[in-house]
């Protein structure tokens, strides 16, 4: 740009700063093409902002293929003038998957750590949710469009448990599922810096984190953006991408 405008790079930076332009930064996005996008947004956001009485609203998802990683050498500790460090390479000791149900009203999490993530494990998790919640309350479960959530076995199980109602987010709209924020906390606080010498170590740490979260950190979930604003924002993005 400096060469094209025949000015110095310093002048280019000054112009960018004055206009608050940051061309080195880049955000990623994906616009949902779900034909029922608006209806699903209204449904899910309605559960967040005006949950039904005599019911529990749960945001459910899986965090799959969590790796039990062990560093090849011990890390160097934090000290004055030096950040903590660790080796760039690691040993893999296997993987585990986590099913989580985030309670919108309390912030507590029902969790199940498994070795696999099929419809069978999903149904087992639904059974755990059913046993862990008061029988006199309806359960409204928000979840994505994973095929394992819609198998014949899952549908047949739901027919036998009429108090459980599924609410699907639009495709390519994982940001609408509240449990994703809790997964990000888990990754940042327990997994990213973790050293796991076995899958058992990994499972133990996940279960420990869930217990600590439920005891000390759980708080009601607050959704502030209305369905109308979300739909309008997505429509603007669609118009911008088509121009």
N, C-alpha and C positions, 0 to 999 in steps of 0.2 A: 504494500500500500504506500509506503514511504517513497519507493522508487517511482510508482505510478503518479503520485501527487507532487513529486519533486520537492519533498520536504524531509526533515530528519525523522528518525524513528522516535526521538524524544518528543517531537511535536505531535506525532501520531498518538503516542500514549497520553499526552495532555488533552488532545481532542476526545479520545475515548473516555478518559476520566471525567471530563466536563459533561459528557453526555451519558455518563454511567453505563457505558458499553463494556462488556466483558466477553469478547469473541473467543477467548480461550476456554470459556466454560461451556458445557453442553449438557442439557437435560435429555433424558429419554422419555418417551411416552408411547402409548398405543391406544388408539381410539377404538372403542367397542363398536362392532358392527352388528350386535345383537338386535334383531328386529323387535324384541320386546324390552329394549333397554329402558325406556321411560317407565314402563309399568313396573319393572323389577326395581328400579331406583326408588320409585314412590313407595313400593311395598317394604323394602329393606330400611330405608330412611325413616319410614313411619314407625317401624318397630323400635328403632333407636330413640327417636324423639318423643314418641307417644306409645310406650309399650302397653300391651293389653293388661287389664287387671286379672288377678287370679291366674297368672301365667308366669313362666320363666322364659326369657329370651337368651339364647345361647348362640354365640358365633363359633362355628366349628370348622376346623381344617386339619390337614396333615402336614407335618414337616418331615419329608422323606429323605432317606439316604444321608443321615447325619453321620459324619465320619468320626471314628475314634482315632485321633491322630496323636502320635507320640514323637517328640523331637529326637533327633539322632544324638544330640549332646545336651547336657544341662544348660539352661539359660543363664545369662549374666544378670545379676540383680541390679535394681535401681540404686544409684548413688549420687552424691553431690556432683552436679555438672555432667551427669551421664544418664541417659534414658535406659530403661531395661531393654535387654536384647535377647534374641533367640536365634537358633539356626534357621536357615531358609528351607532346609530339607526336613523331611519327617518320615515316620513309618506309619503305614496304615494297618489298623488292627480290626477292620470290619466296620459295619454300619448298623444303625438302628433307625427306626421311624417313630415319630411322635404324633399321636392324636391328641388334640386339645379342644376343649369346649370352654369358651370364655363367657362368663356370666355378665351380661350387660349391667345389671342392677347392682351387683356386689363387687365385680372385678375378680372374683375367685375363678380358679381354673380346675376343671376335671381333666385328668390326663391319663393316657395309657401309652406306654412305650412298648413297641413290638419289633420283631425281627423282619416282618414283611408288611406290605400295605396293599392288601387285596380287599375285595368286597367282604370276605369272611372276617378280616380284622376290623373292618368298618362296622359290621353288624355287632361284633363283640363289644366294640366301643359304645354303640348305641345301647346295648344291654346294660353296660356300666352306667351310662347316663341315666337310664330308666330307673336303676336301682338306687342311684345316689340322690335322686330328687323326690320331693313329696308327691305322692300318688294323686293327690287331689288337685294338682296344678297342671294346666296344659303346658306343653313344651314347644316353643317356636324356635326352630333351628335354622340359622342362616349359614349357607354353605355354597361352594362353587359348583361348577358343572362337570366335575370329574366323573368319568364313566362309572367308576366303582360306586358312586352315590346313587346310581339309577338302575342297577341290575334288577333282574326279576326277583332274586332272593331278597334284596333290600325292600322292594315294593311290597312283596308278600309279608315281610316282617312288619312293615309300617301298617298294613291293613289290620294286623292283630293288635296294634298299639295306637288306637285312634287319638290319644291325647297328644301325640307327636306330629307336628306340622313342619314340613320342609319349606324354606323360602330360598330360592336360588338367586345368587347375584348375577348380573349380566356377564357374558363372556368377556374376557380381557379386562376385568374390573376387580382384580384382587384387592385393590385399595379400599373397596367398599366393605370388606370383611374385617371386622374389628379385631379378630384374633391375630391378624397379621402384625399389628403393632406389638402385641405381646410376644410373638415369635421373634421380632427384632430385638426386644429387650433380652430375651433368653440368649440369643446369639451374642449380643454385646457383653452381657454380664457374666455368662457362664460358659459359653462354648468357644468364643474366639481366642481367649487366652488359655483355654484348658489344655492339659496334657493328660492323655488317656492311654493307658497301657493295655487296655482290653475294652471290649464292648460292654462288659459288666461295669467297668469304671465309668463309662459314658452314661449308661442307664442310671447308675446310682447318682451321678451329678445332676442329671435332668430331674429325677424324682426329688432330690434334695432342694433344687431350685424351686420346684412347684410348691413344696411344703413351706419354704421360707416366704415365697410370694404370697401364698394364701394367708399366712399368719401375720405378716408385717406390711406388705405392699399393696394388697388388693384394695381397690377403690372403684366407685361407680364410673362407668364409661359415659363420657359426654360427647355427643355428636352435635355440631353447631351449624353445619351447612345444610340448608333446605334442599329438598329434591328439585324444586324449581330452579335454584341457582346452579345445581350440578348439571341438570339437563341443558340449561342455557349455555353453560361453560363448554360442554361437550359439543353443542351445536356450533358455537363460535370456532372451536378447533377444527371441526369438520369443514366449515366454510373456508377457513384459512388454508387448510391442506389442499382444498380443491382449486384454489386460485393460483 
